[in-house]
Amino acid sequence: MNNNKLVFRYSFLFLILSTISLVVLLFSKANLIEKQKEDVQVKNKNIINLYKKKSLDVSELFFFTYVHNNKNLENIIKSSYSKEEKFASLDKLYEKKLTFFKKHHLKEINFYALDGTPLYKSSFEKYNKNLSNEYKKEIQEVSKEFNSKVILSVNDTNASIQYLRTIFDKNLNPLAIFEVSMDLPKLVHETFIEKNFQIDFIFDRLTLKKRVNKEFIKNYSPHYINPNFMYQNSFYTNRFITKKIPSEALKQIREKMKNMHSFVVDYRLDDKYYITSFIPVSDYSYLMLNVKCDEYENIVKRYDLYIYVLIATIFIITLLLFIINLFYNRFRITKSKLDSISKSIDKYVIVAETDLRGTITYVSEAFCNVSGYKKDELIGKSINVVRHPDISKRFYENMWSKLSNDEVWEGEIKNIDKNGNSYWVRGNILPIYDLKNEKVGYRSIRVNISDEKQLLKVNSLLKRDLFLKLNEIKTRDRMNIDQSKIVLMGQILDAFSNEWKKPISNLSSKILAFENSVAEDSYNKNYLNTLAKELGIELKILSMHLNEFKTLFSHNSSEDKYNVYNAIKTAIASVSQKDVTISLLGDETLETFGVSYDLRKIILGIIYNSIEEFRKKKIPHGKITITINKTNDNLLIKCKDNAGGIPQEFLSKIFETGFSTKENLSSRGLPLHIAKLIVRKLDGDIWAKNEDNGCCFYIKLITKDRRENRREQ
């Protein structure tokens, strides 16, 4: 298996196992955390019951001791005293008794008429009839009940645990409502200060304003956790953690408080974990319990450690499995290769193994093939079964002498096969040792050299025949080379003959026209001057073609090597076109072998072709770029213009003899078909193609010194 695939497979396995393990651990962690939250909620609910029980126990004691069947109380309530007088009488009756019970967190005792009107409030110095309508309704509801009622309530003076009970006369007629108010913040503080709980009672702002008169609302402040809820200002109020709650947790709390349902929020502060539980204790108030959860923190830390350990364990196990699989795959590959090598050795290598006495214990298939025996015919037989009678006894004695001294024997030996035919082998014989390093036999590894021996006999004859054949081939090659040169020369001569036809034809036509003018006596001095100039031009063209033809077959060794950059630069210098920009780029040191004049004429031909296209297409700013580069063992010249390119139907014909797209044939530069012949004569190549809104000619020249070929010839 490919190592990359193996790495991918085990990486995927690691990811799968890690993901599954993480999901299991996180699920388990979430369950434990949820259990912690549920425990906090249970504690929170128990707190309300604890408050009610404490309030009930103390309040019942006070009621049955100082209120129930109290004749003085009954007389005061039934009297025709004014409200102020009743207030003073009740205050005098219960002032000292209340002082004794304050150690049990009784904050005040109150008496209300059956319609909810206050009769006496121990926290007031004088009678005050003000009481919110909401609270009056609650008192009126209590007057209809026989049993006591304990509620979390908010009145004008405080937020308290309220004990409410109807006072009856001996005929069970309701007289008034008795109320004991316990200081809720102080009770909470003293109850849970040792348990490190932080408890707040908070009340809905709108409801609180309805239940508490304006003059007493100043005793309440907006709660930081939610400004829409308020708490009672008190020395015992737990406030030190709420201002640190993270903004995300605050946002979550405020959103959930809108529904007045119980919920739990957990968060982290200063590397400590806290759980805040909200339990509605009425339709407008919450009990908020903050608990610093060490167990929660331990769960997080413990499971974080589990995750690290588990990931490391999975990684190590996966790595070990990967390494084991990697080595197992390598073992399988190695075993497969060894099996393949073993089969190849058995099939193609002549191998025989014997014990110390020369009895055959193993032979390869190749040994059987060369000896003509089958394996079962050789196993258990002496190795002398293939011994040839031509080999002397002394030869074998020397061989066994070396083997007895634990040396390796190497050499050639002649054997005999089952059919009595001779064959030669070359090889070595070496001792075989067991695990205890004791010699148990010998192994012979041989190569059949019968053909080699046979070849040696005919080698001398073949050498002689080969020498004669090589001389014959060399002579034939020279003839073929000369013949190919003759063919190429013929093609060049044909090309030049086509070039000469036009000036010769022009000369003939002008001479014929002159003869007609003489016969008709219709010539003058201007006509003769014009004719002389035209004949001179045609003769000049013919002379240039003759010079070009002469240079094609010039082999002046002093001119055979030239600098390509300088040759092209010289050609460009002879072009005078103001509206055409010619650029020469590339390696200035590159050299080739040939006649520099040929290359200049080819380059000029290409340049003038481009200039002609600029003129025909009326291109105002023509550009020709010539670059010189070396590719492998060749030199590449690239001539590119921006003349719009050659029509596709003409592109494959431009190097054909006689083809031209020019309106008037010019003497400037070589025609393309002659240029191709010259480049081929130099063992090069030339081609063209359209590129980037222009035509690009490529000329490939060799950099090898062709003079070496002439010297070899």
Secondary structure, 3 states (H helix, E strand, C coil): CCHHHHHHHHHHHHHHHHHHHHHHHHHHHHHHHHHHHHHHHHHHHHHHHHHHHHHHHHHHHHHHHHCCCCHHHHHHHHCCCCHHHHHHHHHHHHHHHHHHHHHHCEEEEEEECCCCCEEEECCCCCCCCCCCHHHHHHHHHHCCCCCCEEEEEECCCCEEEEEEEEEECCCCCEEEEEEEEEEHHHHHHHHHHHHCEEEEEEEEHHHHHHHCCCCCHHHEEEECCEEEEEEECCCCCCCCCHHHCCHHHHHHHHHHHHHCCCEEEEEEECCEEEEEEEEECCCCEEEEEEEECHHHHHHHHHHHHHHHHHHHHHHHHHHHHHHHHHHHHHHHHHHHHHHHHHHHHHHHCEEEEEECCCEEEEECHHHHHHHCCCHHHHCCCEHHHHECCCCCHHHHHHHHHHHHCCCCEEEEEEEECCCCCEEEEEEEEEEEECCCCCEEEEEEEEEECHHHHHHHHHHHHHHHHHHHHHHHHHHHHHHHHHHHHHHHHHHHHHHHHHHHHHHHHHHHHHHHHHHHHHHHCCCCHHHHHHHHHHHHHHHHHHHHHHHHHHHHCCCCHHHCEEEHHHHHHHHHHCCCCCCEEEEEEECCCCEEECCHHHHHHHHHHHHHHHHHHHHHHCCCCEEEEEEEEEECCEEEEEEEECCCCCCHHHHCCCCCCCCCCCCCCCCCCCCHHHHHHHHHHCCCEEEEEECCCCEEEEEEEECCCCHHHHHHC
